[in-house]
Amino acid sequence: VQLVESGGGLVQPGGSLRLSCAASGLTSSSYIMSWYRQAPGKERELVAGIRSDGGNTNYADAVTGRFTISRDNAKKTAYLQMNSLKVEDTGVYYCNAYYPSHGRGYWGQGTQVTVSS
């Protein structure tokens, strides 16, 4: 199983980025896909999650209204559209695929997002 994030980079406050997470080796699409982030010196935190059918999403309070999670099961890819970025959104962003049926999850290697003027 491999999850590969991309789309990170340096952006000014107020800007936008779109992260992608491409999955391979997963046996089915019945997993919850989530995005987490970890800022320097802080614990990893959940940013957003989406169910396998894409019908239910959840967001951390800090990003609600600014970030949108989505997925394309045919392409085995998940996305995180990040708008109105703030300095405090800086960190390494990781995607996670979790199978609730057997309690197993997989992580990507992370992509750096830096919001700075």
N, C-alpha and C positions, 0 to 999 in steps of 0.2 A: 504494500500500500504506500502510495506517495501523494502528498499534498504539496503543491508548489504555489506560493503566493507571488504576486507581482503587482506593479503599479505604484509602489511607494516612491517617495522622493521628497524634495524640498519645495515647500509652497509658502506663500505669504499668508498672513492672517486674512481671513475672508475668502480665501481661495478654495478650490475643489480638487479632489483626487478620486479616482475610482480604482479600488483594489480588486484583484481577481484571485481566485483560488481554484486551480485545476487539479482534479483528483484522478488518480489512476490506480487500478488494482482493487477497487472496492467491488464487492460481489453484488451489491444491489444499491438502489438509491434510497432505501428506507432508513436513512440516517438523518439526524438533526445536524445541520451545519451552523456553526457559530464562529463569530469573530471575537477574539480577545486582543487586548493590548497590554503592554508592560512599559511603563515609563521608568526612567533611570531611578534606582533606589526605591521603587515601589513594587508591590505585588501585581501579578497578572490579574486583570479584571475582565469580566464579560462586557462586551460592547453591544452585540446583537446576535440574535439567533433566529433560525427559520426551520420550520418543520419540513419533513420529506416532501410533502405535496405543495409546499410553498404557501399554504393557506393560512398559516399562523406565524406571526413574527413577534419578537419582543426586543426591547431596547433598554439600555441603561439610561437613567434619567438625564445624564450629562449630554447624551447625544440625540435624544428624542427630538424629532422635528428637523434635524440637520443631516442625519445619516439614514440611508435606506439599504437594507439587505435584500438580496434576491438570489435566485438560483435557476440554472437551466440544467435539468436532469439529463437531457439529451446530450449536452456537451460536457456533463459531469463537472460543471464549473459554478462556483458561487461568486457573488460580487458584493462589494460594499461601496456604495456611492456616498462620498463624504463631502458635504457642502458647508459653507460658512465656517471653515476650519479655524480653530483657536490655538493659541500657543500651547494650551494644556492638553491638546489632542496629540502632542508629540509622543512618540514611543515606537516600539516594535509591535507590529500587528501580526497576529497569528490566526490561521483558520484551524478549526477543529471539526472533525466528522465523528459523530457519536451514534452508535447503534444502541438504542434503549433496550432492544430485545435481548441482547447478551451483555450489555454494560461495557462495551469496548469502544475506545475512542482513539483517534489518530490525530497527530499534530503536523502542521507544516513547519518549515524552518524559520518563517517570519520575514517580514519586509519592513524596512525602516520608513517611518513617516516623521518628517520634521517640519514644524510650522514655525516660521521665524521671519521677521522683517530684516 
